[in-house]
């Protein structure tokens, strides 16, 4: 571990002093700690597995702090021993005002992080809401902007729902939908119980519409941080981060892609720094593009029982054919086609269930800038015999440093009062009613043909 002090000079190695000699003797370096499975390290070094796992966890967390991907005030990562003085210290969350959705997100949208909401965009349609007025609830039918509007209001609430601060909204595709925002403010039951002095106000939402890439860059580079300080903002929303990039950058050439990656890295670093230093939540929306599955790419995927192990001096020789198979399986796991299943929100397993594969826009360069990614999906389920259809919206947390990804997507709906989850029992009842076999008729036994 000769390079550990060089890479992480501030890391406290006192609790791991009994591990260092054996690790150094067997040539284990920091790269091995963060890339190898702890079981493989223990095979090479006769050390306690739990101690090695704790060391790996602390090294990873220290590297994340060094790269500014986690706020330093959170103490040790969740799941490990924590300082009692820091156990209750948290920057807080901006709530969606729905307890089930907040639970799926690990509490809501936290301060100190850059969080992305990504989903597919559809044509706008007019929907009849519960108050009888035709309201456009699906300008982005999956609901990215609807989530953003709810956050603009909830951040003004006191903890635990918000920060009692104002919000900044930067629109790149359309102006802030104040009509819809007013409807949510009037209809949501959470706001009815508040005195007028405590209710969210439009005066604390500062919005700007930008349709030019250079202007967007100037705002993020020079004006955003000053506005955060001047308006005492607890939330910054950019809706969407993609529009001006797609119009400005030429992504058809390698030089264009390289320049775009540089710009994305710079923007991501600025937004993360503002979120961390000013203890606010930064939320950006993103679009998606189609992912094409060819014969080469994701078709070359290892079988579930394929072994992926790192050879060691103690490993016995294996047959050439087995070695080739293992090497092929290992190499396929290193490809982007395989890895993107874990950070895009769309997996090849879902494709096998007839779900269209998508990729969040701006690619891997932008994904590396994010602290968390929330994926919203919209699907149609049709009953062909009766022409009935149901639009199902689901939310999933793909990755985040403050909690584990969601195991099952949470279904939600867009109502006049905002976003609310759909109880699982109700969802199953709807599925049963939409079964085509339920509505089929037997022509031979029809009483009135």
C-alpha positions in Angstrom: 0.0 0.0 0.0 2.9 2.3 -0.7 0.7 4.6 -2.9 -2.2 4.9 -0.4 -0.5 7.8 1.4 0.3 9.5 -1.9 -3.3 9.2 -3.3 -5.1 9.9 -0.1 -2.8 11.7 2.3 -5.7 12.7 4.6 -7.1 9.3 5.1 -6.9 8.0 8.7 -5.2 4.6 8.4 -5.1 4.0 12.2 -8.0 1.5 12.2 -6.3 -0.4 9.4 -2.7 -0.5 10.5 -2.8 -4.3 10.9 -3.7 -4.7 7.2 -1.1 -2.5 5.6 1.9 -4.8 5.8 0.2 -7.8 4.2 -1.4 -5.6 1.5 2.0 -4.0 0.6 3.8 -7.4 0.7 1.3 -8.9 -1.8 1.4 -5.8 -4.1 -2.1 -4.5 -3.5 -2.4 -0.9 -4.5 -5.3 1.6 -4.4 -6.4 0.6 -7.9 -6.7 -3.0 -6.7 -8.8 -1.9 -3.7 -11.4 -0.1 -5.8 -11.6 -2.6 -8.8 -11.2 -6.0 -7.3 -13.7 -7.9 -5.2 -12.7 -8.0 -1.5 -12.9 -11.8 -1.7 -10.1 -11.8 -4.3 -8.0 -9.5 -2.1 -8.5 -11.8 0.9 -7.4 -14.8 -1.3 -4.1 -13.1 -2.0 -3.7 -11.7 1.5 -4.8 -13.7 4.5 -6.7 -10.9 6.2 -10.2 -10.6 7.8 -12.8 -10.1 5.1 -14.8 -7.5 7.1 -11.8 -5.4 7.8 -10.9 -5.4 4.1 -14.4 -4.4 3.2 -14.3 -1.5 5.6 -11.0 -0.3 4.2 -12.4 -0.5 0.6 -15.5 1.4 1.7 -13.5 4.2 3.4 -11.1 4.5 0.4 -14.0 4.8 -2.0 -15.7 7.4 0.1 -12.4 9.4 0.5 -12.0 9.4 -3.3 -15.6 10.6 -3.7 -14.9 13.4 -1.4 -11.7 14.3 -3.2 -13.7 14.4 -6.5 -16.5 16.4 -4.9 -19.2 13.9 -5.6 -20.4 13.8 -2.0 -20.7 16.6 0.6 -18.0 16.3 3.2 -20.4 17.0 6.1 -22.2 13.7 5.8 -19.6 11.7 7.7 -19.1 8.1 6.7 -21.3 6.5 4.1 -24.5 4.9 5.0 -24.2 1.3 6.3 -20.9 1.8 8.1 -20.0 3.1 11.6 -20.9 6.8 11.9 -19.6 9.5 14.2 -22.4 10.0 16.9 -21.9 13.8 16.5 -22.7 13.6 12.8 -25.4 10.9 13.0 -28.3 13.4 12.8 -26.5 16.0 10.7 -28.0 16.2 7.2 -28.4 18.9 4.7 -32.1 18.0 4.2 -34.4 17.1 1.3 -36.8 18.9 -1.0 -40.0 16.8 -0.8 -42.2 15.8 -3.7 -45.1 16.2 -1.2 -45.9 12.5 -1.6 -44.6 10.2 1.1 -44.3 7.1 -1.1 -42.4 8.9 -3.8 -40.1 10.5 -1.2 -39.5 7.0 0.2 -38.5 5.7 -3.2 -36.1 8.6 -3.6 -34.5 8.0 -0.1 -36.2 11.1 1.3 -36.6 13.4 -1.7 -34.2 15.6 -3.6 -31.3 16.3 -1.2 -29.2 19.4 -0.8 -25.6 19.2 -1.7 -26.1 17.0 -4.8 -26.7 17.3 -8.5 -29.7 15.2 -9.4 -31.1 14.4 -12.9 -34.7 13.6 -13.8 -34.7 11.9 -17.2 -37.7 10.8 -19.2 -39.1 10.5 -22.7 -40.8 13.6 -24.3 -44.1 13.2 -26.1 -46.5 15.5 -28.0 -48.6 17.8 -25.8 -52.2 16.8 -25.4 -55.0 18.5 -23.5 -56.3 16.5 -20.5 -59.5 17.2 -18.6 -58.5 17.7 -15.0 -60.5 17.2 -11.8 -61.7 20.8 -11.7 -63.3 20.7 -15.1 -60.9 22.9 -17.0 -58.8 21.7 -19.9 -55.3 21.8 -18.6 -52.1 20.7 -20.5 -50.7 18.1 -18.0 -48.6 16.4 -20.6 -46.4 18.9 -22.4 -43.9 16.4 -21.3 -46.3 13.6 -20.7 -44.0 11.6 -18.5 -43.9 14.4 -16.0 -40.3 15.8 -15.7 -41.5 19.4 -15.6 -44.4 18.5 -13.3 -41.9 17.2 -10.7 -39.9 20.4 -11.1 -42.9 22.6 -10.5 -43.8 20.7 -7.3 -40.2 21.2 -6.1 -40.3 24.9 -6.8 -43.2 25.2 -4.3 -42.1 22.6 -1.7 -38.6 24.1 -1.2 -40.3 27.2 0.3 -41.8 25.1 3.1 -40.0 24.6 6.4 -38.2 21.3 7.2 -38.7 18.4 6.7 -40.6 19.2 3.4 -38.2 22.0 2.3 -35.6 24.6 3.3 -37.8 27.7 3.8 -35.9 29.2 0.9 -36.6 30.5 -2.6 -36.1 28.7 -5.9 -34.4 29.5 -9.2 -35.8 28.1 -12.4 -33.9 28.2 -15.7 -36.0 27.1 -18.7 -34.3 26.2 -22.0 -37.3 24.8 -23.9 -40.2 26.9 -22.7 -41.1 29.6 -20.2 -42.2 28.7 -16.7 -45.8 27.3 -16.8 -47.2 29.7 -14.2 -50.8 28.6 -14.9 -50.0 25.0 -14.0 -48.0 26.2 -11.0 -50.9 28.2 -9.7 -53.2 25.2 -10.1 -50.9 23.0 -8.0 -50.7 25.7 -5.4 -54.5 26.0 -5.1 -55.3 22.3 -5.4 -52.7 20.5 -3.3 -54.1 19.6 0.1 -50.7 20.1 1.9 -51.0 23.9 1.2 -54.6 24.2 2.4 -53.6 23.6 6.0 -50.9 26.3 6.0 -51.6 29.9 7.1 -51.3 32.4 4.3 -48.0 33.7 5.6 -46.4 30.2 5.4 -47.8 29.3 1.9 -45.4 29.2 -1.0 -45.4 32.3 -3.1 -44.6 33.1 -6.7 -42.5 36.0 -5.4 -39.9 33.4 -4.2 -39.6 31.7 -7.6 -37.0 33.4 -9.8 -37.3 32.3 -13.4 -35.3 32.8 -16.6 -35.8 31.5 -20.1 -32.7 30.8 -22.2 -32.7 29.6 -25.8 -29.1 30.2 -26.6 -26.1 28.0 -25.7 -23.7 30.9 -25.1 -26.2 32.7 -22.9 -26.8 29.5 -20.9 -23.0 29.1 -20.4 -22.6 32.7 -19.3 -25.5 32.3 -16.7 -24.0 29.1 -15.2 -20.4 30.4 -15.3 -20.9 34.0 -14.0 -24.5 34.7 -12.7 -25.9 31.6 -11.1 -23.9 31.6 -8.0 -24.5 35.3 -7.4 -28.2 34.8 -7.9 -28.2 31.9 -5.4 -26.6 34.2 -2.8 -28.8 37.2 -3.6 -32.1 35.3 -3.5 -31.2 32.9 -0.7 -32.1 30.0 -3.0 -32.4 26.4 -1.7 -33.2 24.9 -5.1 -31.9 25.4 -8.7 -33.8 23.8 -11.5 -32.5 23.6 -15.1 -35.3 22.4 -17.5 -33.7 21.0 -19.6 -29.9 20.7 -19.6 -30.1 19.1 -23.1 -31.9 21.4 -25.4 -29.1 24.0 -26.1 -26.4 21.4 -26.2 -28.2 19.4 -29.0 -28.6 22.6 -31.0 -25.1 23.9 -30.6 -22.6 21.0 -30.5 -21.9 18.8 -33.5 -21.8 15.3 -32.1 -21.2 13.6 -35.5 -17.4 14.1 -35.3 -14.9 12.9 -32.8 -13.6 16.5 -32.2 -17.2 17.6 -31.6 -17.8 14.9 -29.1 -14.5 15.7 -27.3 -15.4 19.4 -27.1 -18.9 18.6 -25.8 -17.4 16.3 -23.2 -15.1 19.1 -22.0 -18.1 21.5 -21.7 -20.2 18.9 -19.9 -17.4 18.2 -17.4 -17.0 22.0 -16.7 -20.8 22.5 -16.3 -21.1 19.5 -14.0 -18.2 20.6 -11.8 -19.8 24.1 -11.4 -23.2 22.8 -10.5 -21.8 20.3 -8.0 -19.7 23.0 -6.4 -22.6 25.4 -6.1 -24.8 22.6 -4.6 -22.1 21.6 -2.1 -20.9 25.0 -1.0 -24.3 26.7 -0.8 -26.1 23.6 0.6 -28.9 23.6 -2.0 -30.4 21.0 -4.3 -29.6 21.2 -8.0 -32.1 19.4 -10.2 -31.8 19.1 -14.0 -34.1 17.5 -16.5 -32.9 15.5 -19.4 -34.2 13.9 -22.6 -33.6 10.5 -24.1 -32.7 9.0 -27.4 -33.3 5.6 -28.9 -30.8 2.8 -28.2 -30.4 0.4 -31.1 -29.7 -3.2 -30.3 -27.6 -4.8 -33.0 -26.0 -8.2 -33.5 -22.7 -6.9 -32.1 -23.3 -4.8 -28.9 -25.6 -6.0 -26.3 -26.2 -9.2 -28.0 -22.7 -10.3 -26.9 -23.6 -10.6 -23.2 -22.3 -13.3 -20.8 -24.7 -15.9 -19.6 -25.9 -15.4 -16.0 -23.7 -18.3 -14.8 -20.6 -17.1 -16.6 -17.6 -16.9 -14.3 -15.8 -13.6 -14.0 -12.8 -14.1 -11.8 -9.3 -12.7 -11.6 -6.6 -15.3 -11.9 -4.1 -15.7 -9.2 -1.0 -17.8 -8.7 -3.1 -20.3 -6.7 -5.6 -20.8 -9.6 -5.1 -24.1 -11.3 -4.7 -24.3 -15.1 -7.9 -24.5 -17.2 -8.6 -25.8 -20.6 -8.0 -23.5 -23.5 -11.7 -23.4 -24.5 -12.8 -22.6 -21.0 -10.1 -19.8 -20.8 -11.4 -18.3 -24.1 -15.0 -18.4 -22.8 -14.1 -16.8 -19.5 -12.0 -14.1 -21.3 -14.8 -13.4 -23.7 -17.3 -13.1 -20.8 -15.0 -10.8 -18.9 -14.3 -8.6 -22.0 -18.0 -8.3 -22.7 -18.6 -7.1 -19.2 -16.2 -4.2 -19.8 -18.0 -2.9 -22.8 -20.3 0.1 -22.7 -23.2 -1.9 -24.0 -23.1 -4.1 -20.9 -22.2 -1.3 -18.4 -24.9 1.1 -19.5 -27.6 -1.1 -18.1 -26.5 -0.1 -14.6 -26.6 3.7 -15.0 -29.0 4.6 -17.8 -32.2 3.2 -16.3 -33.0 1.0 -19.3 -31.7 -2.5 -19.3 -31.6 -5.2 -21.9 -33.7 -7.4 -19.6 -36.4 -4.8 -19.9 -36.0 -4.9 -23.7 -36.8 -8.7 -23.5 -40.1 -7.7 -21.9 -40.9 -5.6 -24.9 -39.9 -2.2 -23.4 -38.2 0.1 -25.9 -34.6 0.7 -24.9 -33.6 4.4 -24.4 -30.4 6.2 -23.5 -30.3 9.5 -21.5 -29.0 12.3 -23.7 -25.5 13.6 -23.5 -24.0 10.2 -22.9 -21.5 8.8 -20.5 -19.6 12.1 -20.1 -22.7 13.7 -18.5 -23.6 10.7 -16.5 -20.2 10.9 -14.8 -21.1 14.4 -13.5 -24.3 13.3 -11.8 -24.7 12.5 -8.1 -28.1 10.7 -8.8 -30.3 9.8 -11.7 -34.1 9.5 -11.5 -35.8 7.8 -14.5 -39.5 8.4 -15.4 -41.1 6.1 -17.9 -44.4 6.3 -19.7 -46.0 3.2 -21.3 -49.3 2.5 -23.1 -51.3 -0.6 -22.4 -54.0 -1.1 -25.1 -57.1 -3.3 -25.2 -57.4 -3.7 -29.0 -60.9 -5.1 -29.0 -62.4 -2.1 -27.3 -59.8 0.6 -28.1 -59.2 1.3 -24.4 -55.8 2.5 -23.3 -54.0 3.2 -20.1 -51.0 5.5 -19.7 -48.8 4.2 -16.9 -46.1 6.4 -15.4 -43.4 4.9 -13.2 -40.5 6.4 -11.2 -37.1 4.6 -10.5 -34.0 5.8 -8.7 -31.2 4.4 -10.8 -28.2 5.4 -8.7 -27.6 7.7 -5.7 -24.9 8.0 -3.0 -27.5 8.5 -0.1 -29.6 5.3 -0.7 -29.9 2.2 -2.7 -31.7 2.1 -6.1 -35.4 1.3 -6.1 -36.0 -2.4 -6.5 -39.5 -2.0 -8.0 -40.6 1.1 -10.0 -43.2 3.3 -8.2 -46.3 4.1 -10.3 -47.5 7.7 -10.1 -50.0 9.9 -11.8 -50.3 13.6 -12.7 -53.3 15.1 -11.1 -54.6 18.7 -10.8 -52.9 18.9 -7.3 -49.6 17.7 -8.7 -47.7 14.4 -8.6 -49.1 11.5 -6.5 -48.3 7.8 -6.3 -50.8 5.2 -7.5 -51.4 2.6 -4.7 -50.2 -0.8 -5.8 -53.6 -2.4 -5.1 -55.4 0.1 -7.4 -52.8 -0.4 -10.1 -53.4 -4.2 -10.0 -57.1 -3.6 -10.2 -56.7 -1.5 -13.3 -54.5 -4.1 -14.9 -57.2 -6.7 -14.3 -59.9 -4.5 -15.8 -57.7 -3.9 -18.8 -57.2 -7.5 -19.6 -58.4 -8.2 -23.1 -59.9 -11.6 -22.2 -62.2 -9.9 -19.7 -63.9 -8.0 -22.5 -64.0 -10.7 -25.1 -67.5 -11.9 -26.1 -68.6 -15.3 -27.3 -70.5 -14.6 -30.6 -72.3 -17.9 -30.5 -73.8 -17.3 -27.1 -74.6 -13.7 -27.4 -78.3 -13.1 -26.5 -78.5 -9.9 -28.6 -76.3 -10.3 -31.6 
